Amino acid sequence: MKFKKHVFICTNQKDAPKKSCGTERGLELVETFKQELTKHGLQKDIRAQRAGCLDACAFGPSLVVYPEGTYYGNVQPSDVAEIVESHLINDQPVERLKLNF
Amino acid sequence: MKFKKHVFICTNQKDAPKKSCGTERGLELVETFKQELTKHGLQKDIRAQRAGCLDACAFGPSLVVYPEGTYYGNVQPSDVAEIVESHLINDQPVERLKLNF
């Protein structure tokens, strides 16, 4: 496995007036994840990156963490530090943001 | 796990003259995967979708299959049916295209 954890963040932009993760700050989330991982020196072990539609539009901004396949919804930049520390580093998913897929 | 398998295909486009997966037919790969999955009636169980840079630019067009985290490189549309049947349906990775990460 190239990465210990691999985070895919939806940055899909649909045409207005449809709501979509991209217009709901997906790219800001990607940048915040990258900064947080670098802060912990984890940028080579854990990757956070852009992705197209994750099929969870109703819950956006959404993301998925692999290899476990945990989906999160309504994620805000202020939630990123908690996801990184709790889930990505300590393997404790953040229950309040988890989607029950 | 929302999907039995989740395939992320790099469609990143760098500025010319740099080579990148997107300009090397990443989007064509996404469409070919979707068609192949639909042909097998698997479009709800297995998802193939666009992603940003997977950090395997030198081997593009590249993609990764989760939850196992198998990377493939130099994938052409003519390889997609084999990846779907061998790996996604029968759990036998296509060794000749696998990247040893």
Backbone of each chain as ProteinMPNN parsed JSONL, in Angstrom:
{"seq_chain_A": "MKFKKHVFICTNQKDAPKKSCGTERGLELVETFKQELTKHGLQKDIRAQRAGCLDACAFGPSLVVYPEGTYYGNVQPSDVAEIVESHLINDQPVERLKLNF", "coords_chain_A": {"N_chain_A": [[0.868, -1.203, 0.0], [0.721, 2.088, -1.034], [0.152, 4.412, 0.45], [-0.466, 4.938, 3.912], [-2.876, 5.904, 4.814], [-5.43, 7.186, 2.709], [-6.96, 9.959, 1.623], [-9.805, 11.067, 0.035], [-11.228, 13.874, -1.258], [-14.19, 15.371, -2.119], [-14.379, 17.616, -4.783], [-16.121, 18.368, -6.603], [-17.927, 20.362, -8.914], [-21.091, 21.32, -9.558], [-23.443, 22.671, -11.943], [-24.848, 25.803, -11.06], [-28.272, 26.192, -9.971], [-27.681, 24.018, -8.341], [-26.567, 22.399, -5.371], [-23.232, 21.645, -4.48], [-20.279, 19.782, -3.534], [-17.877, 21.002, -4.254], [-18.413, 23.752, -4.605], [-19.084, 24.187, -2.069], [-16.785, 24.617, -0.565], [-14.806, 22.519, -1.046], [-12.167, 22.579, -2.134], [-10.833, 24.19, -0.329], [-10.886, 22.525, 1.862], [-9.176, 20.467, 0.989], [-6.707, 21.819, 0.917], [-6.461, 22.515, 3.614], [-6.293, 20.002, 4.848], [-3.845, 19.14, 3.724], [-2.045, 20.98, 4.808], [-2.314, 20.38, 7.517], [-1.443, 17.716, 7.653], [1.212, 18.058, 6.879], [2.115, 19.573, 8.987], [2.256, 17.628, 10.942], [4.265, 16.127, 9.901], [3.53, 14.111, 8.165], [3.13, 13.971, 5.47], [4.15, 12.241, 3.534], [3.304, 9.731, 4.2], [0.582, 9.742, 4.456], [-1.986, 10.614, 2.312], [-3.883, 13.361, 1.177], [-6.297, 14.402, -1.068], [-7.753, 15.867, -4.077], [-10.901, 14.846, -5.467], [-13.359, 13.614, -7.799], [-16.967, 13.492, -7.917], [-18.228, 11.808, -5.097], [-20.501, 10.424, -4.764], [-22.142, 11.237, -2.687], [-23.607, 13.518, -2.479], [-25.717, 14.795, -1.129], [-24.831, 15.112, 1.39], [-22.695, 16.783, 1.473], [-20.039, 19.178, 2.264], [-18.193, 16.327, 1.308], [-16.117, 13.447, 2.076], [-13.888, 10.631, 1.752], [-12.153, 8.124, 3.547], [-9.618, 5.911, 2.881], [-7.695, 2.888, 3.625], [-10.054, 1.991, 4.909], [-12.523, 2.907, 4.089], [-14.224, 4.84, 5.198], [-16.742, 7.203, 5.242], [-17.218, 10.724, 5.443], [-19.378, 13.477, 6.217], [-20.647, 16.82, 5.598], [-18.339, 18.255, 6.25], [-16.24, 20.665, 7.628], [-13.632, 23.17, 7.296], [-12.741, 23.676, 9.878], [-13.017, 21.236, 11.096], [-10.99, 19.622, 10.321], [-8.47, 19.261, 11.655], [-9.213, 17.671, 13.797], [-10.11, 15.31, 12.506], [-7.709, 14.489, 11.332], [-6.017, 14.088, 13.587], [-7.517, 12.354, 15.304], [-8.645, 10.27, 13.646], [-6.866, 9.73, 11.353], [-4.31, 9.596, 12.455], [-4.659, 8.267, 14.952], [-6.482, 6.265, 14.5], [-9.159, 6.429, 15.33], [-12.226, 6.93, 14.319], [-14.106, 9.948, 13.626], [-16.944, 10.195, 15.103], [-19.173, 11.967, 15.089], [-19.223, 13.103, 12.594], [-19.277, 11.114, 10.794], [-20.587, 9.254, 8.058], [-23.227, 6.984, 7.72], [-22.782, 4.739, 5.817]], "CA_chain_A": [[0.0, 0.0, 0.0], [1.581, 3.285, -1.164], [-0.132, 5.324, 1.566], [-1.086, 4.313, 5.09], [-4.269, 6.346, 4.656], [-5.592, 7.99, 1.497], [-8.198, 10.719, 1.811], [-10.315, 11.651, -1.204], [-12.16, 14.949, -0.903], [-14.95, 15.779, -3.309], [-14.307, 19.029, -5.161], [-16.974, 18.454, -7.785], [-18.755, 21.573, -9.025], [-22.226, 21.215, -10.469], [-23.95, 23.969, -12.374], [-25.805, 26.45, -10.165], [-28.285, 26.382, -8.517], [-27.483, 22.778, -7.579], [-25.532, 22.432, -4.348], [-22.211, 20.613, -4.694], [-19.182, 19.847, -2.567], [-16.851, 21.935, -4.709], [-18.809, 25.119, -4.291], [-19.177, 24.243, -0.604], [-15.404, 24.675, -0.074], [-14.001, 21.313, -1.173], [-10.735, 22.866, -2.335], [-10.307, 24.709, 0.943], [-10.663, 21.339, 2.69], [-7.957, 19.785, 0.523], [-5.544, 22.593, 1.379], [-6.374, 22.422, 5.076], [-5.757, 18.659, 5.141], [-2.423, 19.082, 3.356], [-1.298, 21.75, 5.817], [-2.362, 19.669, 8.802], [-0.57, 16.543, 7.528], [2.599, 18.55, 6.868], [2.401, 19.983, 10.366], [2.594, 16.41, 11.697], [5.319, 15.397, 9.184], [2.919, 12.883, 7.629], [2.742, 14.178, 4.069], [4.575, 11.129, 2.662], [2.63, 8.498, 4.633], [-0.869, 9.9, 4.337], [-2.262, 11.558, 1.235], [-5.219, 13.958, 1.045], [-6.302, 14.942, -2.428], [-8.996, 16.142, -4.774], [-11.576, 13.772, -6.203], [-14.649, 13.967, -8.366], [-18.15, 13.186, -7.097], [-18.13, 10.574, -4.303], [-21.854, 9.89, -4.657], [-22.686, 11.576, -1.362], [-23.858, 14.951, -2.691], [-26.673, 15.339, -0.165], [-24.154, 15.266, 2.681], [-21.458, 17.527, 1.233], [-18.822, 18.643, 1.659], [-17.952, 14.948, 1.726], [-14.807, 12.85, 1.798], [-13.787, 9.231, 2.159], [-10.816, 7.711, 3.983], [-9.279, 4.511, 2.604], [-8.374, 1.688, 3.126], [-11.237, 1.538, 5.641], [-13.749, 3.29, 3.396], [-15.081, 5.656, 6.064], [-17.222, 8.448, 4.653], [-17.61, 11.831, 6.316], [-20.205, 14.475, 5.551], [-20.737, 18.179, 6.153], [-17.027, 18.538, 6.852], [-15.8, 22.063, 7.523], [-12.191, 23.276, 7.542], [-12.476, 23.626, 11.327], [-13.072, 19.838, 11.548], [-9.906, 18.842, 9.717], [-7.449, 18.89, 12.649], [-9.749, 16.55, 14.582], [-10.089, 14.097, 11.673], [-6.309, 14.074, 11.179], [-5.458, 13.56, 14.843], [-8.283, 11.241, 15.843], [-8.797, 9.14, 12.727], [-5.726, 9.366, 10.503], [-3.15, 9.247, 13.288], [-4.971, 7.349, 16.058], [-7.457, 5.25, 14.07], [-10.46, 6.583, 15.989], [-13.068, 7.769, 13.461], [-14.84, 11.033, 14.277], [-18.313, 9.673, 14.973], [-20.194, 12.994, 14.848], [-19.204, 13.494, 11.174], [-19.287, 9.892, 9.983], [-21.817, 8.889, 7.351], [-23.483, 5.561, 7.94], [-22.953, 3.982, 4.573]], "C_chain_A": [[0.896, 1.242, 0.0], [1.399, 4.245, 0.011], [-0.836, 4.567, 2.7], [-2.583, 4.659, 5.129], [-4.312, 7.223, 3.411], [-6.97, 8.645, 1.561], [-8.602, 11.362, 0.49], [-11.427, 12.633, -0.855], [-12.88, 15.401, -2.168], [-14.788, 17.272, -3.56], [-15.159, 19.258, -6.41], [-17.82, 19.725, -7.772], [-19.861, 21.323, -10.042], [-22.652, 22.609, -10.895], [-24.942, 24.503, -11.352], [-27.193, 26.255, -10.759], [-28.107, 25.098, -7.724], [-26.359, 22.956, -6.564], [-24.489, 21.357, -4.691], [-21.03, 20.857, -3.777], [-18.145, 20.897, -2.958], [-17.183, 23.377, -4.369], [-18.965, 25.308, -2.789], [-17.79, 24.088, 0.028], [-14.596, 23.394, -0.061], [-12.511, 21.604, -1.294], [-10.081, 23.422, -1.076], [-10.016, 23.543, 1.896], [-9.379, 20.614, 2.295], [-6.726, 20.507, 1.06], [-5.361, 22.482, 2.883], [-5.838, 21.064, 5.503], [-4.262, 18.609, 4.861], [-1.573, 19.821, 4.394], [-1.211, 20.991, 7.136], [-1.441, 18.445, 8.766], [0.898, 16.959, 7.554], [3.024, 18.954, 8.269], [2.837, 18.789, 11.22], [3.705, 15.605, 11.011], [4.818, 14.137, 8.501], [2.634, 12.937, 6.132], [3.206, 13.08, 3.117], [3.833, 9.827, 2.993], [1.126, 8.542, 4.397], [-1.123, 10.95, 3.263], [-3.71, 12.049, 1.301], [-5.246, 14.649, -0.305], [-7.702, 15.165, -2.963], [-9.585, 14.871, -5.379], [-12.833, 14.34, -6.836], [-15.755, 13.533, -7.414], [-18.032, 11.817, -6.418], [-19.491, 9.917, -4.091], [-22.42, 10.089, -3.247], [-23.059, 13.059, -1.355], [-24.737, 15.56, -1.595], [-26.008, 15.665, 1.167], [-22.905, 16.131, 2.594], [-21.28, 18.713, 2.147], [-18.47, 17.269, 2.228], [-16.543, 14.491, 1.374], [-14.847, 11.401, 2.245], [-12.332, 8.916, 2.497], [-10.639, 6.229, 3.669], [-7.965, 4.179, 3.272], [-9.673, 1.327, 3.826], [-12.561, 1.929, 4.982], [-14.73, 4.065, 4.259], [-15.445, 6.964, 5.368], [-17.532, 9.467, 5.746], [-18.439, 12.824, 5.515], [-20.256, 15.783, 6.316], [-19.447, 18.58, 6.876], [-16.637, 19.991, 6.585], [-14.291, 22.128, 7.788], [-11.847, 23.194, 9.033], [-12.525, 22.194, 11.886], [-11.811, 19.054, 11.173], [-8.872, 18.381, 10.748], [-7.921, 17.686, 13.465], [-9.732, 15.247, 13.781], [-8.655, 13.577, 11.539], [-5.815, 13.416, 12.47], [-6.194, 12.31, 15.314], [-8.273, 10.037, 14.888], [-7.492, 8.762, 12.022], [-4.509, 8.951, 11.328], [-3.495, 8.155, 14.3], [-6.072, 6.318, 15.75], [-8.78, 5.266, 14.835], [-11.329, 7.498, 15.122], [-13.831, 8.832, 14.262], [-16.333, 10.763, 14.08], [-19.324, 10.745, 14.581], [-20.245, 13.421, 13.366], [-19.322, 12.294, 10.226], [-20.622, 9.687, 9.287], [-22.001, 7.374, 7.464], [-23.773, 4.817, 6.644], [-22.537, 2.54, 4.805]], "O_chain_A": [[1.716, 1.432, 0.898], [2.367, 4.821, 0.507], [-1.672, 3.693, 2.473], [-3.426, 3.816, 5.436], [-3.346, 7.92, 3.099], [-8.0, 7.971, 1.554], [-7.829, 12.114, -0.102], [-12.43, 12.271, -0.241], [-12.249, 15.766, -3.16], [-15.027, 18.092, -2.673], [-14.947, 20.206, -7.165], [-18.36, 20.11, -6.735], [-19.601, 21.139, -11.231], [-22.267, 23.603, -10.281], [-25.775, 23.758, -10.836], [-27.297, 26.157, -11.982], [-28.366, 25.096, -6.52], [-25.337, 23.578, -6.852], [-24.849, 20.272, -5.147], [-20.802, 21.97, -3.305], [-17.602, 21.595, -2.102], [-16.328, 24.127, -3.899], [-18.979, 26.434, -2.291], [-17.671, 23.465, 1.083], [-13.781, 23.191, 0.838], [-11.69, 20.96, -0.641], [-8.913, 23.15, -0.8], [-9.035, 23.565, 2.639], [-8.597, 20.201, 3.151], [-5.813, 19.878, 1.595], [-4.237, 22.369, 3.371], [-5.018, 20.98, 6.418], [-3.495, 18.092, 5.673], [-0.516, 19.34, 4.801], [-0.165, 20.967, 7.786], [-0.738, 18.17, 9.738], [1.728, 16.294, 8.174], [4.156, 18.704, 8.683], [3.68, 18.923, 12.107], [4.056, 14.521, 11.478], [5.585, 13.199, 8.279], [1.973, 12.051, 5.59], [2.703, 12.993, 1.997], [3.748, 8.928, 2.156], [0.486, 7.516, 4.168], [-0.55, 12.039, 3.297], [-4.64, 11.258, 1.459], [-4.328, 15.393, -0.649], [-8.694, 14.718, -2.386], [-8.862, 13.948, -5.751], [-13.309, 15.41, -6.456], [-15.501, 13.242, -6.245], [-17.773, 10.806, -7.07], [-19.612, 8.962, -3.323], [-23.089, 9.212, -2.7], [-22.856, 13.762, -0.365], [-24.526, 16.701, -1.183], [-26.561, 16.409, 1.977], [-22.136, 16.202, 3.553], [-22.241, 19.204, 2.739], [-18.45, 17.065, 3.442], [-15.876, 15.058, 0.509], [-15.719, 10.993, 3.012], [-11.407, 9.377, 1.828], [-11.414, 5.392, 4.132], [-7.16, 5.086, 3.485], [-10.355, 0.412, 3.366], [-13.602, 1.346, 5.286], [-15.942, 3.957, 4.069], [-14.573, 7.73, 4.96], [-18.035, 9.127, 6.817], [-18.243, 12.998, 4.313], [-19.954, 15.847, 7.508], [-19.474, 19.162, 7.96], [-16.702, 20.47, 5.453], [-13.738, 21.239, 8.434], [-10.782, 22.698, 9.4], [-12.119, 21.965, 13.025], [-11.6, 17.945, 11.661], [-8.444, 17.228, 10.715], [-7.134, 16.794, 13.784], [-9.379, 14.196, 14.316], [-8.416, 12.372, 11.621], [-5.261, 12.316, 12.44], [-5.563, 11.319, 15.682], [-7.932, 8.923, 15.287], [-7.062, 7.61, 12.084], [-3.766, 8.052, 10.934], [-2.717, 7.22, 14.49], [-6.526, 5.596, 16.638], [-9.439, 4.235, 14.968], [-11.184, 8.719, 15.184], [-14.156, 8.626, 15.431], [-16.902, 11.064, 13.031], [-20.245, 10.464, 13.815], [-21.222, 14.039, 12.942], [-19.449, 12.456, 9.012], [-21.674, 9.928, 9.877], [-21.054, 6.601, 7.322], [-24.883, 4.331, 6.422], [-22.601, 1.723, 3.887]]}, "seq_chain_B": "MKFKKHVFICTNQKDAPKKSCGTERGLELVETFKQELTKHGLQKDIRAQRAGCLDACAFGPSLVVYPEGTYYGNVQPSDVAEIVESHLINDQPVERLKLNF", "coords_chain_B": {"N_chain_B": [[-18.796, -0.216, 4.399], [-19.292, 1.75, 1.613], [-18.928, 1.139, -1.107], [-18.032, -1.886, -2.774], [-15.711, -2.065, -4.226], [-13.597, 0.671, -5.026], [-12.622, 2.767, -7.449], [-10.159, 5.02, -8.287], [-9.306, 7.301, -10.667], [-6.699, 9.001, -12.115], [-7.118, 12.203, -13.396], [-5.722, 14.417, -13.704], [-4.465, 17.454, -15.047], [-1.562, 18.802, -16.063], [0.313, 21.803, -16.825], [1.323, 22.139, -20.214], [4.757, 21.72, -21.278], [4.675, 19.437, -19.703], [4.104, 15.987, -19.015], [1.032, 14.423, -18.241], [-1.502, 12.543, -16.478], [-4.129, 13.258, -17.138], [-4.026, 14.506, -19.665], [-3.17, 12.345, -20.978], [-5.339, 10.726, -21.6], [-7.012, 10.255, -19.274], [-9.736, 10.919, -18.69], [-11.093, 9.509, -20.633], [-10.58, 6.959, -19.79], [-12.05, 6.899, -17.377], [-14.682, 7.019, -18.376], [-14.743, 4.649, -19.862], [-14.403, 2.707, -17.878], [-16.81, 3.144, -16.444], [-18.739, 2.42, -18.341], [-18.092, -0.27, -18.678], [-18.564, -1.324, -16.129], [-21.3, -0.889, -15.902], [-22.191, -2.557, -17.905], [-21.817, -4.996, -16.697], [-23.685, -4.769, -14.731], [-22.857, -3.645, -12.346], [-22.732, -1.094, -11.398], [-23.69, 0.05, -9.049], [-22.417, -1.221, -6.981], [-19.71, -1.071, -7.363], [-17.533, 1.59, -7.774], [-16.197, 3.77, -10.186], [-14.215, 6.563, -10.706], [-13.308, 10.045, -11.274], [-10.215, 11.507, -10.197], [-7.867, 13.697, -8.546], [-4.308, 14.283, -8.792], [-2.524, 11.3, -8.241], [-0.046, 10.924, -7.291], [1.667, 9.429, -8.897], [2.769, 10.135, -11.267], [4.822, 9.576, -13.113], [4.152, 7.174, -14.124], [1.834, 7.295, -15.509], [-1.039, 6.886, -17.741], [-2.537, 6.644, -14.547], [-4.082, 4.741, -11.859], [-5.907, 3.866, -8.863], [-7.046, 1.16, -6.895], [-9.29, 0.745, -4.331], [-10.64, -1.165, -1.519], [-8.063, -2.299, -1.34], [-5.835, -0.892, -2.199], [-4.348, -1.091, -4.557], [-2.211, -0.048, -7.056], [-2.25, 0.909, -10.491], [-0.447, 1.333, -13.559], [0.266, 3.113, -16.644], [-2.163, 2.609, -17.969], [-4.426, 1.744, -20.456], [-7.397, 2.435, -22.43], [-8.075, 0.022, -23.626], [-7.314, -1.83, -21.755], [-9.166, -1.886, -19.762], [-11.443, -3.615, -19.596], [-10.257, -6.017, -18.86], [-9.164, -5.385, -16.324], [-11.529, -4.882, -14.923], [-12.895, -7.368, -15.082], [-10.977, -9.285, -14.165], [-9.751, -8.204, -11.787], [-11.657, -6.465, -10.37], [-14.026, -7.925, -10.323], [-13.231, -10.63, -9.913], [-11.19, -10.546, -8.068], [-8.49, -10.875, -8.766], [-5.649, -9.331, -9.236], [-4.325, -7.486, -12.054], [-1.409, -8.395, -13.062], [0.524, -7.521, -14.96], [0.13, -4.812, -15.246], [0.277, -3.71, -12.79], [1.564, -1.505, -10.297], [4.461, -1.506, -8.349], [4.173, -0.457, -5.555]], "CA_chain_B": [[-18.142, 0.273, 3.164], [-20.332, 2.101, 0.629], [-18.669, 0.41, -2.352], [-17.205, -3.084, -2.645], [-14.429, -1.57, -4.744], [-13.691, 2.082, -5.409], [-11.499, 3.002, -8.361], [-9.872, 6.443, -8.5], [-8.51, 7.427, -11.891], [-6.135, 10.352, -12.199], [-7.436, 12.989, -14.592], [-5.016, 15.679, -13.496], [-3.832, 18.035, -16.232], [-0.521, 19.795, -15.796], [0.574, 22.679, -17.963], [2.272, 21.63, -21.213], [4.904, 20.421, -21.939], [4.735, 18.307, -18.78], [3.19, 14.875, -19.266], [0.156, 14.171, -17.092], [-2.502, 11.5, -16.724], [-5.318, 13.826, -17.756], [-3.808, 14.683, -21.1], [-2.939, 10.997, -21.506], [-6.652, 10.076, -21.674], [-7.634, 9.892, -18.003], [-11.208, 10.996, -18.744], [-11.559, 8.401, -21.477], [-10.534, 5.785, -18.916], [-13.194, 6.958, -16.464], [-15.886, 6.659, -19.129], [-14.662, 3.239, -20.248], [-14.709, 1.948, -16.653], [-18.243, 3.266, -16.124], [-19.479, 1.6, -19.306], [-17.807, -1.689, -18.425], [-19.256, -1.689, -14.886], [-22.725, -0.918, -16.216], [-22.388, -3.769, -18.716], [-21.896, -6.123, -15.757], [-24.698, -4.465, -13.72], [-22.136, -3.433, -11.086], [-22.52, 0.338, -11.185], [-24.031, 0.463, -7.681], [-21.522, -1.909, -6.037], [-18.321, -0.693, -7.635], [-17.522, 2.938, -8.339], [-14.986, 4.268, -10.848], [-14.431, 8.005, -10.781], [-12.2, 10.983, -11.442], [-9.47, 11.967, -9.025], [-6.705, 14.532, -8.837], [-3.02, 13.598, -8.889], [-2.357, 10.166, -7.324], [1.383, 10.846, -6.961], [2.29, 8.365, -9.696], [2.795, 10.818, -12.573], [5.785, 8.971, -14.035], [3.612, 5.907, -14.613], [0.487, 7.563, -15.985], [-2.218, 7.11, -16.903], [-2.522, 5.8, -13.36], [-5.315, 4.641, -11.078], [-5.751, 3.045, -7.67], [-8.254, 0.428, -6.509], [-9.439, 0.531, -2.885], [-9.856, -0.96, -0.298], [-6.75, -2.955, -1.271], [-4.758, 0.055, -2.465], [-3.538, -1.532, -5.691], [-1.979, 0.964, -8.091], [-1.935, 0.483, -11.856], [0.153, 2.376, -14.376], [0.213, 3.011, -18.111], [-3.425, 1.931, -18.284], [-5.085, 2.198, -21.68], [-8.809, 2.017, -22.461], [-8.17, -1.396, -24.026], [-7.01, -2.671, -20.587], [-10.186, -1.715, -18.722], [-12.287, -4.818, -19.458], [-9.48, -7.021, -18.121], [-9.097, -4.967, -14.913], [-12.862, -5.066, -14.334], [-13.231, -8.789, -14.924], [-10.008, -10.021, -13.371], [-9.534, -7.662, -10.441], [-12.822, -5.945, -9.637], [-15.031, -8.986, -10.138], [-12.669, -11.911, -9.428], [-10.13, -10.315, -7.074], [-7.166, -11.259, -9.261], [-5.046, -8.144, -9.849], [-3.691, -7.66, -13.364], [0.001, -8.232, -12.678], [1.336, -6.821, -15.952], [-0.086, -3.361, -15.155], [0.392, -3.315, -11.377], [2.758, -0.774, -9.866], [4.944, -2.119, -7.102], [4.316, 0.521, -4.467]], "C_chain_B": [[-19.212, 0.513, 2.099], [-20.164, 1.311, -0.667], [-17.747, -0.782, -2.091], [-15.783, -2.779, -3.134], [-14.64, -0.13, -5.185], [-12.427, 2.427, -6.202], [-11.337, 4.502, -8.593], [-8.881, 6.571, -9.648], [-8.001, 8.862, -11.991], [-6.54, 11.017, -13.509], [-6.765, 14.351, -14.495], [-4.365, 16.164, -14.796], [-2.811, 19.07, -15.798], [-0.356, 20.684, -17.022], [1.583, 22.025, -18.906], [3.599, 22.331, -20.995], [4.981, 19.251, -20.988], [3.701, 17.243, -19.133], [2.283, 14.725, -18.039], [-0.944, 13.209, -17.49], [-3.714, 12.043, -17.479], [-5.177, 13.987, -19.25], [-3.533, 13.345, -21.775], [-4.213, 10.161, -21.406], [-7.261, 9.567, -20.377], [-9.161, 9.886, -18.076], [-11.803, 9.885, -19.601], [-11.565, 7.101, -20.656], [-11.729, 5.755, -17.968], [-14.455, 6.495, -17.189], [-15.9, 5.18, -19.493], [-14.95, 2.344, -19.047], [-16.203, 1.977, -16.368], [-19.072, 2.387, -17.059], [-19.318, 0.11, -19.004], [-18.546, -2.17, -17.17], [-20.755, -1.803, -15.127], [-23.068, -2.182, -17.002], [-22.539, -5.001, -17.821], [-22.945, -5.885, -14.657], [-24.103, -4.14, -12.358], [-22.021, -1.96, -10.691], [-22.917, 0.844, -9.794], [-23.084, -0.137, -6.641], [-20.074, -1.453, -6.163], [-18.345, 0.677, -8.302], [-16.165, 3.231, -8.973], [-15.195, 5.752, -11.071], [-13.143, 8.788, -10.965], [-11.508, 11.246, -10.113], [-8.383, 12.928, -9.491], [-5.456, 13.653, -8.85], [-2.855, 12.529, -7.814], [-0.896, 9.976, -6.925], [2.051, 9.66, -7.66], [2.436, 8.86, -11.132], [3.686, 10.096, -13.584], [5.226, 7.719, -14.698], [2.237, 6.07, -15.252], [0.231, 7.038, -17.379], [-2.3, 6.107, -15.754], [-3.885, 5.784, -12.669], [-5.022, 3.792, -9.856], [-7.1, 2.418, -7.327], [-8.242, 0.252, -4.995], [-10.611, -0.394, -2.639], [-8.449, -1.534, -0.323], [-5.589, -2.024, -1.573], [-3.825, -0.369, -3.579], [-3.44, -0.42, -6.738], [-1.711, 0.295, -9.445], [-1.355, 1.655, -12.624], [0.087, 2.058, -15.852], [-1.037, 2.273, -18.577], [-4.063, 2.566, -19.529], [-6.554, 1.748, -21.671], [-8.976, 0.541, -22.826], [-7.855, -2.351, -22.87], [-8.175, -2.742, -19.601], [-11.026, -2.976, -18.522], [-11.563, -5.884, -18.643], [-9.397, -6.659, -16.633], [-10.442, -5.214, -14.23], [-13.119, -6.552, -14.082], [-12.28, -9.509, -13.983], [-9.933, -9.498, -11.933], [-10.836, -7.303, -9.729], [-13.863, -7.026, -9.389], [-14.42, -10.219, -9.477], [-11.476, -11.768, -8.48], [-8.742, -10.817, -7.478], [-6.541, -10.041, -9.931], [-4.36, -8.465, -11.178], [-2.205, -7.35, -13.202], [0.792, -7.386, -13.672], [1.18, -5.299, -15.887], [0.11, -2.822, -13.742], [1.668, -2.528, -11.115], [3.175, -1.32, -8.506], [5.214, -1.077, -6.021], [4.15, -0.192, -3.137]], "O_chain_B": [[-19.947, -0.403, 1.728], [-21.148, 0.864, -1.256], [-16.81, -0.7, -1.296], [-14.796, -3.19, -2.524], [-15.715, 0.242, -5.654], [-11.315, 2.381, -5.678], [-12.268, 5.172, -9.041], [-7.777, 6.029, -9.607], [-8.781, 9.814, -11.956], [-6.331, 10.467, -14.59], [-7.194, 15.314, -15.13], [-3.79, 15.375, -15.545], [-3.168, 20.101, -15.228], [-0.826, 20.357, -18.112], [2.567, 21.433, -18.464], [3.585, 23.479, -20.549], [5.325, 18.15, -21.417], [2.57, 17.558, -19.502], [2.746, 14.89, -16.91], [-1.28, 13.069, -18.667], [-4.259, 11.37, -18.353], [-6.082, 13.652, -20.013], [-3.648, 13.223, -22.994], [-4.128, 8.962, -21.14], [-7.956, 8.551, -20.38], [-9.805, 8.96, -17.584], [-12.892, 9.386, -19.317], [-12.448, 6.259, -20.816], [-12.349, 4.708, -17.777], [-15.207, 5.671, -16.668], [-16.946, 4.533, -19.439], [-15.654, 1.342, -19.171], [-16.798, 0.939, -16.08], [-19.993, 1.697, -16.622], [-20.275, -0.661, -19.065], [-19.085, -3.276, -17.144], [-21.403, -2.714, -14.611], [-24.112, -2.796, -16.783], [-23.286, -5.926, -18.139], [-23.081, -6.706, -13.75], [-24.754, -4.331, -11.331], [-21.294, -1.621, -9.757], [-22.524, 1.943, -9.401], [-22.968, 0.391, -5.535], [-19.319, -1.453, -5.191], [-19.076, 0.899, -9.267], [-15.119, 2.974, -8.377], [-16.242, 6.161, -11.574], [-12.042, 8.255, -10.828], [-12.129, 11.212, -9.05], [-8.028, 12.966, -10.669], [-5.549, 12.428, -8.914], [-3.022, 12.804, -6.625], [-0.549, 8.979, -6.292], [2.894, 8.978, -7.077], [2.251, 8.104, -12.085], [3.351, 10.012, -14.766], [5.754, 7.255, -15.709], [1.551, 5.08, -15.507], [1.172, 6.772, -18.126], [-2.156, 4.899, -15.946], [-4.717, 6.672, -12.859], [-4.016, 3.084, -9.808], [-8.149, 3.051, -7.451], [-7.304, -0.319, -4.437], [-11.522, -0.43, -3.466], [-7.686, -1.277, 0.608], [-4.451, -2.345, -1.23], [-2.638, -0.044, -3.554], [-4.45, 0.078, -7.236], [-1.043, -0.735, -9.529], [-1.708, 2.81, -12.387], [-0.116, 0.915, -16.261], [-0.976, 1.422, -19.464], [-4.207, 3.786, -19.614], [-6.907, 0.791, -20.981], [-9.92, -0.109, -22.377], [-8.098, -3.553, -22.984], [-8.165, -3.577, -18.696], [-11.291, -3.362, -17.383], [-12.179, -6.575, -17.832], [-9.543, -7.531, -15.776], [-10.491, -5.695, -13.098], [-13.518, -6.938, -12.983], [-12.713, -10.256, -13.105], [-10.04, -10.27, -10.98], [-11.093, -7.775, -8.621], [-14.513, -7.032, -8.343], [-15.025, -10.796, -8.574], [-10.831, -12.757, -8.133], [-7.922, -11.146, -6.621], [-6.865, -9.742, -11.08], [-3.879, -9.578, -11.389], [-1.798, -6.188, -13.205], [1.652, -6.607, -13.26], [2.019, -4.573, -16.421], [0.106, -1.609, -13.53], [2.728, -2.852, -11.651], [2.342, -1.563, -7.633], [6.36, -0.857, -5.63], [4.231, 0.439, -2.084]]}, "name": "protein", "num_of_chains": 2, "seq": "MKFKKHVFICTNQKDAPKKSCGTERGLELVETFKQELTKHGLQKDIRAQRAGCLDACAFGPSLVVYPEGTYYGNVQPSDVAEIVESHLINDQPVERLKLNFMKFKKHVFICTNQKDAPKKSCGTERGLELVETFKQELTKHGLQKDIRAQRAGCLDACAFGPSLVVYPEGTYYGNVQPSDVAEIVESHLINDQPVERLKLNF"}
